[in-house]
């Protein structure tokens, strides 16, 4: 598709893409785990730990944005590893992803 022929309503802005990436990386698991951990294991420092987690997530978003800018095709962690650090580490990342899905 040519960008000029796509209707304005169906285009995503940069902010839309950032929030889409955040939603995919965070996932629903953090919301399920957050309640019991906050209730049983933390005290007033829960706000500090959420701030630290937000900063770390933001850095992860920037890393994936940088990889996405350098790799000109739709990619996964395997493809990013293959392009940036080589075939062996891409193999390690690929198998780690497979084993993660099996567990």
MDAnalysis code that builds the backbone (N, CA, C; Angstrom):
import MDAnalysis as mda
import numpy as np

u = mda.Universe.empty(309, n_residues=103, atom_resindex=np.repeat(np.arange(103), 3), trajectory=True)
u.add_TopologyAttr("name", ["N", "CA", "C"] * 103)
u.add_TopologyAttr("resid", np.arange(1, 104))
u.add_TopologyAttr("resname", ["UNK", "UNK", "UNK", "UNK", "UNK", "UNK", "UNK", "UNK", "UNK", "UNK", "UNK", "UNK", "UNK", "UNK", "UNK", "UNK", "UNK", "UNK", "UNK", "UNK", "UNK", "UNK", "UNK", "UNK", "UNK", "UNK", "UNK", "UNK", "UNK", "UNK", "UNK", "UNK", "UNK", "UNK", "UNK", "UNK", "UNK", "UNK", "UNK", "UNK", "UNK", "UNK", "UNK", "UNK", "UNK", "UNK", "UNK", "UNK", "UNK", "UNK", "UNK", "UNK", "UNK", "UNK", "UNK", "UNK", "UNK", "UNK", "UNK", "UNK", "UNK", "UNK", "UNK", "UNK", "UNK", "UNK", "UNK", "UNK", "UNK", "UNK", "UNK", "UNK", "UNK", "UNK", "UNK", "UNK", "UNK", "UNK", "UNK", "UNK", "UNK", "UNK", "UNK", "UNK", "UNK", "UNK", "UNK", "UNK", "UNK", "UNK", "UNK", "UNK", "UNK", "UNK", "UNK", "UNK", "UNK", "UNK", "UNK", "UNK", "UNK", "UNK", "UNK"])
u.atoms.positions = np.array([
    [0.820, -1.180, 0.000],
    [0.000, 0.000, 0.000],
    [0.868, 1.248, 0.000],
    [0.384, 2.219, -0.685],
    [1.038, 3.518, -0.662],
    [0.487, 4.304, 0.522],
    [1.352, 4.963, 1.244],
    [0.942, 5.694, 2.442],
    [-0.087, 6.766, 2.115],
    [0.012, 7.354, 0.967],
    [-0.910, 8.433, 0.611],
    [-2.321, 7.923, 0.311],
    [-2.457, 6.641, -0.038],
    [-3.779, 6.111, -0.363],
    [-4.508, 5.561, 0.856],
    [-3.821, 5.395, 1.984],
    [-4.460, 4.880, 3.196],
    [-5.243, 6.004, 3.848],
    [-6.498, 5.750, 4.229],
    [-7.291, 6.805, 4.874],
    [-6.648, 7.270, 6.172],
    [-6.860, 8.513, 6.511],
    [-6.237, 9.118, 7.693],
    [-6.633, 8.405, 8.975],
    [-7.869, 7.917, 9.064],
    [-8.336, 7.274, 10.292],
    [-7.643, 5.943, 10.551],
    [-7.160, 5.277, 9.517],
    [-6.540, 3.967, 9.718],
    [-5.034, 4.038, 9.942],
    [-4.462, 5.208, 9.942],
    [-3.033, 5.358, 10.220],
    [-2.794, 5.398, 11.719],
    [-1.662, 4.842, 12.132],
    [-1.295, 4.873, 13.549],
    [-0.231, 5.947, 13.750],
    [-0.386, 6.681, 14.823],
    [0.619, 7.694, 15.144],
    [1.763, 7.039, 15.916],
    [2.805, 7.800, 16.158],
    [3.939, 7.272, 16.921],
    [3.504, 6.927, 18.343],
    [2.640, 7.715, 18.928],
    [2.156, 7.441, 20.272],
    [1.340, 6.145, 20.306],
    [0.533, 5.900, 19.276],
    [-0.216, 4.654, 19.184],
    [0.725, 3.448, 19.141],
    [1.796, 3.568, 18.376],
    [2.750, 2.470, 18.275],
    [3.486, 2.229, 19.581],
    [3.811, 3.290, 20.302],
    [4.476, 3.134, 21.599],
    [3.565, 2.399, 22.576],
    [2.298, 2.796, 22.643],
    [1.384, 2.129, 23.565],
    [1.085, 0.697, 23.138],
    [1.060, 0.424, 21.852],
    [0.894, -0.944, 21.381],
    [2.076, -1.808, 21.806],
    [3.281, -1.280, 21.668],
    [4.463, -2.010, 22.103],
    [4.480, -2.239, 23.607],
    [4.088, -1.227, 24.370],
    [4.020, -1.379, 25.827],
    [3.018, -2.459, 26.217],
    [1.881, -2.454, 25.594],
    [0.869, -3.457, 25.918],
    [1.310, -4.868, 25.596],
    [2.039, -5.024, 24.503],
    [2.529, -6.352, 24.140],
    [3.627, -6.821, 25.076],
    [4.466, -5.913, 25.527],
    [5.576, -6.317, 26.390],
    [5.128, -6.563, 27.821],
    [4.243, -5.761, 28.333],
    [3.841, -5.905, 29.722],
    [2.948, -7.127, 29.894],
    [1.925, -7.245, 29.081],
    [1.034, -8.393, 29.173],
    [0.147, -8.337, 30.412],
    [-0.826, -9.216, 30.457],
    [-1.759, -9.205, 31.588],
    [-1.195, -9.825, 32.861],
    [-0.112, -10.574, 32.775],
    [0.434, -11.247, 33.946],
    [0.867, -10.308, 35.041],
    [1.367, -9.152, 34.671],
    [1.816, -8.203, 35.684],
    [0.639, -7.711, 36.519],
    [-0.539, -7.615, 35.934],
    [-1.685, -7.142, 36.684],
    [-2.237, -8.211, 37.616],
    [-2.125, -9.468, 37.238],
    [-2.576, -10.559, 38.090],
    [-1.639, -10.728, 39.275],
    [-0.354, -10.612, 39.053],
    [0.640, -10.816, 40.093],
    [0.768, -9.616, 41.028],
    [0.386, -8.470, 40.572],
    [0.618, -7.230, 41.316],
    [-0.130, -7.195, 42.642],
    [-1.360, -7.635, 42.706],
    [-2.159, -7.553, 43.921],
    [-1.604, -8.352, 45.087],
    [-1.386, -9.659, 44.921],
    [-0.856, -10.439, 46.050],
    [0.530, -9.991, 46.507],
    [1.383, -9.601, 45.580],
    [2.716, -9.139, 45.963],
    [2.615, -7.838, 46.746],
    [1.792, -6.929, 46.308],
    [1.645, -5.652, 47.010],
    [1.026, -5.855, 48.390],
    [0.134, -6.826, 48.514],
    [-0.538, -7.057, 49.787],
    [0.365, -7.755, 50.794],
    [1.095, -8.771, 50.355],
    [1.810, -9.635, 51.285],
    [3.277, -9.294, 51.485],
    [3.951, -8.763, 50.477],
    [5.403, -8.680, 50.545],
    [5.970, -7.266, 50.580],
    [5.169, -6.272, 50.359],
    [5.727, -4.920, 50.293],
    [5.075, -4.016, 51.324],
    [5.695, -2.916, 51.515],
    [5.156, -1.907, 52.416],
    [4.954, -0.620, 51.647],
    [5.325, 0.480, 52.248],
    [5.160, 1.768, 51.578],
    [6.060, 1.935, 50.351],
    [7.032, 1.067, 50.195],
    [7.957, 1.198, 49.070],
    [7.361, 0.692, 47.758],
    [6.098, 0.306, 47.773],
    [5.474, -0.204, 46.542],
    [5.480, 0.862, 45.456],
    [5.308, 2.116, 45.811],
    [5.318, 3.177, 44.795],
    [6.705, 3.327, 44.180],
    [7.748, 3.152, 44.982],
    [9.110, 3.218, 44.442],
    [9.370, 2.046, 43.510],
    [8.905, 0.850, 43.888],
    [9.139, -0.308, 43.028],
    [8.363, -0.186, 41.712],
    [7.175, 0.405, 41.741],
    [6.448, 0.630, 40.489],
    [7.158, 1.659, 39.618],
    [7.741, 2.676, 40.233],
    [8.492, 3.675, 39.462],
    [9.721, 3.052, 38.814],
    [10.428, 2.203, 39.565],
    [11.605, 1.519, 39.003],
    [11.177, 0.590, 37.863],
    [10.081, -0.148, 38.058],
    [9.596, -1.030, 36.998],
    [9.185, -0.239, 35.758],
    [8.602, 0.930, 35.945],
    [8.235, 1.771, 34.808],
    [9.439, 2.278, 34.042],
    [10.488, 2.641, 34.766],
    [11.717, 3.103, 34.108],
    [12.361, 1.976, 33.314],
    [12.420, 0.788, 33.913],
    [13.020, -0.359, 33.227],
    [12.206, -0.723, 31.985],
    [10.889, -0.684, 32.086],
    [10.043, -0.973, 30.924],
    [10.251, 0.064, 29.833],
    [10.405, 1.320, 30.212],
    [10.661, 2.370, 29.214],
    [11.980, 2.134, 28.485],
    [12.999, 1.730, 29.212],
    [14.284, 1.429, 28.570],
    [14.160, 0.256, 27.614],
    [13.373, -0.747, 27.989],
    [13.140, -1.879, 27.095],
    [12.424, -1.441, 25.821],
    [11.468, -0.533, 25.957],
    [10.762, -0.006, 24.781],
    [11.731, 0.720, 23.857],
    [12.626, 1.495, 24.433],
    [13.609, 2.205, 23.606],
    [14.535, 1.237, 22.883],
    [14.909, 0.156, 23.554],
    [15.771, -0.846, 22.901],
    [15.066, -1.482, 21.709],
    [13.813, -1.893, 21.891],
    [13.076, -2.490, 20.776],
    [12.812, -1.476, 19.666],
    [12.605, -0.230, 20.014],
    [12.427, 0.800, 18.985],
    [13.704, 0.974, 18.173],
    [14.850, 0.934, 18.849],
    [16.131, 1.034, 18.141],
    [16.347, -0.164, 17.221],
    [16.043, -1.368, 17.720],
    [16.153, -2.560, 16.873],
    [15.204, -2.471, 15.684],
    [13.991, -2.004, 15.936],
    [13.018, -1.879, 14.853],
    [13.455, -0.884, 13.794],
    [14.174, 0.148, 14.195],
    [14.667, 1.121, 13.229],
    [15.844, 0.568, 12.425],
    [16.630, -0.304, 13.035],
    [17.807, -0.843, 12.350],
    [17.488, -2.050, 11.467],
    [16.466, -2.821, 11.829],
    [16.088, -4.000, 11.046],
    [14.881, -3.615, 10.205],
    [15.032, -3.597, 8.893],
    [13.970, -3.032, 8.052],
    [12.802, -3.970, 7.773],
    [12.663, -5.057, 8.511],
    [11.531, -5.948, 8.284],
    [10.876, -6.278, 9.611],
    [9.688, -6.825, 9.540],
    [8.998, -7.226, 10.749],
    [9.802, -8.318, 11.414],
    [10.079, -8.155, 12.701],
    [11.048, -9.056, 13.311],
    [10.642, -9.465, 14.712],
    [11.312, -10.497, 15.162],
    [11.138, -11.000, 16.515],
    [12.479, -10.901, 17.228],
    [12.543, -11.409, 18.440],
    [13.801, -11.387, 19.180],
    [14.862, -12.198, 18.441],
    [14.456, -13.301, 17.776],
    [15.405, -14.113, 17.016],
    [16.021, -13.290, 15.876],
    [15.189, -12.606, 15.110],
    [15.695, -11.836, 13.975],
    [16.581, -10.693, 14.434],
    [16.175, -10.008, 15.496],
    [17.006, -8.934, 16.030],
    [18.365, -9.472, 16.462],
    [18.377, -10.620, 17.139],
    [19.642, -11.211, 17.576],
    [20.492, -11.627, 16.386],
    [19.860, -12.201, 15.371],
    [20.593, -12.649, 14.191],
    [21.277, -11.483, 13.493],
    [20.570, -10.372, 13.365],
    [21.114, -9.217, 12.660],
    [22.195, -8.521, 13.487],
    [21.992, -8.424, 14.794],
    [22.900, -7.612, 15.598],
    [24.100, -8.368, 16.149],
    [23.926, -9.601, 16.641],
    [25.045, -10.287, 17.292],
    [25.465, -11.585, 16.636],
    [24.722, -12.055, 15.635],
    [25.196, -13.215, 14.892],
    [24.329, -14.453, 15.033],
    [24.726, -15.471, 14.268],
    [23.917, -16.672, 14.129],
    [23.871, -17.511, 15.408],
    [24.998, -17.655, 16.098],
    [25.023, -18.488, 17.300],
    [24.094, -17.939, 18.374],
    [24.193, -16.637, 18.652],
    [23.351, -16.061, 19.698],
    [21.889, -16.023, 19.281],
    [21.638, -15.923, 17.988],
    [20.257, -16.004, 17.520],
    [19.703, -17.401, 17.767],
    [20.541, -18.421, 17.585],
    [20.129, -19.791, 17.877],
    [19.804, -19.948, 19.361],
    [20.624, -19.379, 20.214],
    [20.381, -19.436, 21.663],
    [19.074, -18.731, 22.011],
    [18.858, -17.560, 21.461],
    [17.627, -16.810, 21.731],
    [16.413, -17.557, 21.191],
    [16.534, -18.145, 20.001],
    [15.424, -18.901, 19.427],
    [15.030, -20.085, 20.287],
    [16.016, -20.847, 20.753],
    [15.714, -21.995, 21.603],
    [15.202, -21.555, 22.970],
    [15.681, -20.452, 23.479],
    [15.152, -19.932, 24.738],
    [13.686, -19.557, 24.580],
    [13.329, -19.010, 23.441],
    [11.927, -18.676, 23.178],
    [11.069, -19.929, 23.071],
    [11.593, -20.946, 22.395],
    [10.856, -22.213, 22.270],
    [10.650, -22.841, 23.647],
    [11.709, -22.900, 24.446],
    [11.588, -23.496, 25.781],
    [10.681, -22.679, 26.691],
    [10.673, -21.371, 26.495],
    [9.776, -20.527, 27.284],
    [8.326, -20.821, 26.965],
    [8.023, -21.083, 25.708],
    [6.632, -21.390, 25.320],
    [6.212, -22.760, 25.810],
    [7.164, -23.677, 25.991],
    [6.835, -25.032, 26.438],
    [6.594, -25.090, 27.945],
    [7.172, -24.162, 28.680],
    [7.056, -24.224, 30.155],
    [5.745, -23.657, 30.651],
])
